[in-house]
């Protein structure tokens, strides 16, 4: 077993899985139990995990996520959910009225779910498996809610593939440490810093220019902006109207 | 060095730190570098970390978070931020117009920041330190934004104490695995499940009734509802109006 920091230092996203291989059920259970050990806000565990075993369902989700082959090829695929339906049900069961806090539910649910997801990912990697987070489940969030039968108060956050790697891609670069870590106060980058960031990240794009990735996702008319309206509606339906308060 | 899953299995929140002890700077750098190795959406690293070294500033933040002594006692205190100011600056620097997607920015920024935060926490624990996530930074989010000088597009997410533990509290319970993990479809809990959840979680409250914690935070008039309005305004100012699009 490798030390924890070695597992982290060695992380790369794996998208090519050996379809003939399998993961013992005991390993999957360990991953899920490690997910549960993550810190959680006010003891409440404001998330759920859907383990997608049905292959037809997996195909539907892979299609919704933009035809991502690795969603189908991975031995396991999990959808992490922000979940306030459970805590509202627990309160209602005991005669208490749940509160209504759609923005903070989003925040604390997203943190709880992500801490658990990262534990699951690292546990998997420490056992030799490869992982890939899938943001593409946000392409069609309403359809995903319906497919998974999500009640009010529950919102799909992120997907996670876990599988036996067919090969290990090279390590990917990261921003210079001082671009991410600020001391005492946020220090906006100047032009020299911005140029250094593009230089550090250049190898991440096949074109050698990080801008090609950033433009595609984050610029006007890009992937994020195209996804925004559908996601806003789902957030309103599931958390704001569907609510934390009406389990 | 303990294996990764052992570090996770052994996690407890530590709030009592040895104020006489210290953490070598090399260890802090390892924690921060491990945070950076976490997966990130579309290569963009949509988060920043503010390391709070100034003790007067630390005191101010501890006060805002509700007088949490451990924020002050911990050797290190980090504030994790959702950060779209950087990616907008990178796009603008290269002549591109950033998009506008305040809900998805919240989502993808919160996931990126939390995956990084969990890596930092586990790296610290694997080196023998104790950690505590601090949700209380959401008590007065506007004041925190001002204290840290956060530009538009940047939103405080969660705090994290890291320190030398004075003692190790007992392991805390978690929900039954099948209350958190669903197969293929969300299965709403019935009354038997809900009763089993209260039973499993009972030891987490000094009163022996988990409801006391859940009511305080999540019921009508509770902590979350009291925080909601101020947080909604900050989210609107920083991400919706302040925007992902106006770096």
Interface residues (C-beta under 8 A of the other chain):
Chain A: X1 X2 X3 X4 X5 X6 X7 X8 X9 X11 X13 X29 X30 X32 X33 X34 X35 X36 X37 X38 X39 X41 X42 X43 X44 X45 X47 X48 X49 X50 X51 X52 X53 X54 X57 X81 X84 X85 X86 X87 X88 X89 X90 X91 X93 X94 X96 X97 X98 X99 X100 X101 X102 X103 X104 X105 X106 X107 X108 X110 X111 X114 X115 X117 X118 X119 X121 X122 X123 X125 X126 X127 X131 X132 X133 X135 X138 X148 X149 X150 X151 X154 X157 X158 X172 X174 X175 X177 X179 X180 X181 X182 X183 X184 X185 X186 X188 X189 X191 X194 X195 X197 X198 X201 X204 X205 X210 X211 X213 X214 X215 X216 X217 X218 X219 X220 X221 X222 X223 X224 X225 X227 X228 X231 X232 X235 X244 X245
Chain B: X1 X2 X3 X4 X5 X6 X7 X8 X9 X11 X13 X29 X30 X32 X33 X34 X35 X36 X37 X38 X39 X41 X42 X43 X44 X45 X47 X48 X49 X50 X51 X52 X53 X54 X57 X81 X84 X85 X86 X87 X88 X89 X90 X91 X93 X94 X96 X97 X98 X99 X100 X101 X102 X103 X104 X105 X106 X107 X108 X110 X111 X114 X115 X117 X118 X119 X121 X122 X123 X125 X126 X127 X131 X132 X133 X135 X138 X148 X149 X150 X151 X154 X157 X158 X172 X174 X175 X177 X179 X180 X181 X182 X183 X184 X185 X186 X188 X189 X191 X194 X195 X197 X198 X201 X204 X205 X210 X211 X213 X214 X215 X216 X217 X218 X219 X220 X221 X222 X223 X224 X225 X227 X228 X231 X232 X235 X244 X245
